[in-house]
Every structure is written in structure tokens, then in C-alpha cells.
Amino acid sequence: MKALLLIDIQQGLQEVGFYGTERNNPQAESNSHTILEAFRSKGWPIFHIQHCSTNPDSPLHPSKKGNAFYPAVQPKEGEPVIQKNVNSAFIGTDLEQRLKTQNISEVVILGLTTEHCVSTSTRMAANLGFQVTLISDATAAFDKIGIDGKRIPAEVIHNTALANLKDEFATIKTTEALLDVINN
């Protein structure tokens, strides 16, 4: 059985500033919505992952409005919300147990950000024995400052993170490719 994991698609990650000065894939949230609706139409399991930062300055801190889910991917009644405060959706949560209890062997991962929580959760899922599909255009990254002090563009960070996950930890697909599989 296949489940959808929506990682940290929260309002605090919609704008640049705290996490970087540039973000790629402005269509990540709309693609995530499309995939979410496809899973809902099939009645397949969906898990919303919410990052609750312990840093009071973070837009994802529970006291901030940025902690709320992005409107297009709001959980519906009955869809589990897994709250975490580290990069992995599996550390300090019951996500692994919930998946295994429902005999889920394959997870589709999308969300924010590619280089942090998406990457960490993808690696953990693969290491725990799940077959992972990661959706490249339903994820996004922020730019970073390298160890040499130079800015690394968000698109480079995103593509590098995907390259590091490709084949060893996940099959990388686009929204369109996933929808072809779901609808056929």
C-alpha cells in the first residue's frame, strides 16, 4: 500500500527571509495540492507533517502564524497530523508505527524544504525499509551561504539535494509522472 507524506508545507516557508533570500519551485504548493487531491480521490492514506520549531525566532515556532499549514494543503478531518521538532518526520513521532500498522510499504514524499526535512525524512524512510518516491516539482529549497561565504542559488541546492537522494534513497518523479501512475 502507498501513502502520501506532506512534509512541512507551512505558511512560514512561503516567503524568503528567515531561511534564505531566494526560493525555487514557486509551483511546489500547487503541485502538492494536485497530488493531495489525487490521493484523496483514491482514498489512499495521507499524513501531514508539521514542523514545530523550538527556536522562538523561527516562523515555524508554534507561537507564530507561520506554523499553520499552507491553505491549499490543509488537512481534512481524519487525516493525521504528525508534529515534529527535528528534521526527520520519523524521530520523536509515531509515523513509522502508523505506516507499518497500516501495512504501508511505499511512501510518496513532497514538501519543504528539499535540503532539510524532505531530505532527512526521505533518507530515514528508505533506511527503515520503505520504498520512497520523491516528487521533484512538489518540493523546494532556499539558497544558502557556502563555507566560502558565497551564495549558492536555491535551484542548485534543490538539484544537488535531489541528486544525492536519487536511486540510493528514492525514485525521483515529477508531479505529472506520478499522476500518470496514480490514474492508470
C-alpha positions in Angstrom: 0.0 0.0 0.0 1.1 3.6 -0.8 0.8 6.7 1.5 1.4 10.4 0.9 3.7 12.3 3.3 3.3 16.1 3.0 6.4 17.5 4.8 6.2 20.9 6.4 4.0 22.7 3.8 3.5 25.6 6.2 3.0 29.3 5.8 6.3 30.2 7.4 8.1 28.6 4.4 6.2 30.5 1.8 8.4 33.6 1.9 12.0 34.3 1.8 13.9 35.8 4.7 14.5 33.6 7.7 15.6 30.5 5.8 17.2 32.2 2.8 16.9 35.1 0.3 15.7 33.1 -2.6 13.4 30.0 -3.0 13.0 27.9 -6.1 9.9 26.0 -7.4 7.1 28.5 -6.8 4.7 25.9 -8.1 5.6 23.4 -5.3 2.5 24.1 -3.2 0.1 23.9 -6.2 1.7 20.6 -7.3 1.4 19.4 -3.7 -2.3 20.3 -3.8 -2.8 18.4 -7.0 -1.2 15.3 -5.7 -3.0 15.5 -2.4 -6.4 15.7 -4.2 -5.4 12.6 -6.3 -4.6 10.6 -3.1 -7.9 11.8 -1.6 -9.8 10.7 -4.7 -8.4 7.2 -4.3 -8.9 7.1 -0.6 -5.2 6.4 0.0 -3.6 7.2 3.3 -2.3 10.7 3.8 -0.1 12.1 6.6 0.5 15.8 7.1 3.8 16.5 8.8 4.1 19.8 10.7 7.4 21.3 11.9 7.1 22.9 15.3 10.4 24.6 15.7 11.9 25.0 19.2 13.6 28.3 18.0 11.3 31.1 19.2 12.6 33.3 16.3 11.6 30.7 13.6 8.4 31.4 11.6 7.6 27.7 12.3 7.6 28.1 16.1 4.1 27.1 17.4 3.5 30.6 18.7 3.9 32.1 15.1 1.3 32.3 12.4 3.8 30.7 10.0 3.4 27.4 11.9 0.0 26.9 10.2 -0.4 24.7 7.2 -0.5 26.3 3.7 -4.2 26.7 2.8 -4.0 24.6 -0.3 -2.9 21.5 1.6 -4.9 21.9 4.8 -5.6 18.6 6.5 -9.2 17.4 6.3 -10.9 15.7 9.2 -9.5 12.2 9.7 -6.2 12.9 8.0 -3.4 12.5 10.6 -1.1 15.4 11.6 2.3 14.4 12.8 4.1 17.1 14.7 7.9 17.1 14.9 10.6 19.4 16.1 13.6 17.9 14.3 14.3 17.4 10.6 13.1 13.8 10.3 9.4 13.0 10.3 10.3 9.7 12.0 12.3 10.9 15.0 10.2 11.5 18.1 7.0 10.6 16.3 4.8 7.6 15.8 4.9 7.9 12.0 6.9 4.6 11.4 4.5 2.7 13.7 1.4 4.2 11.9 2.7 3.3 8.5 3.6 -0.3 9.5 0.3 -0.8 11.3 -1.5 0.1 8.1 0.8 -2.3 6.0 2.2 0.7 4.1 5.4 -0.2 2.2 5.6 2.7 -0.2 5.6 6.4 0.6 5.4 9.4 -1.7 7.2 12.4 -0.2 6.8 16.1 -1.1 7.1 19.3 0.7 9.6 21.7 2.2 12.4 22.1 2.2 14.3 19.7 -0.2 17.7 20.1 1.5 16.4 19.8 5.1 13.3 18.0 6.3 12.4 16.4 2.9 15.9 15.0 2.5 16.2 13.8 6.1 12.7 12.2 6.1 13.4 10.6 2.7 16.7 9.1 3.9 15.1 7.8 7.1 12.1 6.3 5.2 14.5 4.4 2.9 16.7 3.3 5.8 13.5 2.0 7.6 12.7 -0.2 4.5 10.0 1.9 2.8 10.0 2.3 -1.0 10.3 6.0 -1.5 9.1 8.2 -4.4 10.2 11.9 -4.1 8.4 14.5 -6.2 10.9 16.9 -7.6 8.5 19.7 -8.6 6.4 19.5 -5.4 9.5 20.3 -3.2 11.5 23.5 -3.0 14.7 24.8 -1.5 16.2 28.0 -0.3 19.6 29.5 -1.3 22.5 29.0 1.1 25.7 30.7 2.0 28.6 28.3 1.4 31.6 27.8 3.6 33.5 30.2 1.4 30.9 32.9 2.1 29.5 32.8 -1.4 25.7 32.4 -2.1 24.6 29.1 -3.6 21.3 29.6 -5.6 18.2 27.8 -4.4 18.0 25.8 -7.7 21.5 24.5 -7.2 20.7 23.5 -3.6 17.5 21.8 -4.8 19.1 19.9 -7.7 22.1 18.8 -5.5 19.8 17.5 -2.8 17.7 15.5 -5.4 20.9 14.2 -6.9 22.1 12.9 -3.5 18.8 11.1 -2.9 18.3 9.8 -6.4 18.4 6.0 -6.7 20.0 5.3 -3.4 17.2 6.6 -1.2 14.3 7.4 -3.6 12.9 7.3 -7.1 12.6 10.9 -8.2 9.5 11.7 -10.2 7.6 14.8 -11.4 4.0 15.6 -10.5 2.9 14.6 -14.0 4.8 11.3 -13.9 3.2 10.4 -10.5 -0.3 11.3 -11.7 0.2 9.1 -14.7 0.9 6.2 -12.3 -2.0 7.1 -10.0 -4.5 7.4 -12.8 -3.5 4.3 -14.7 
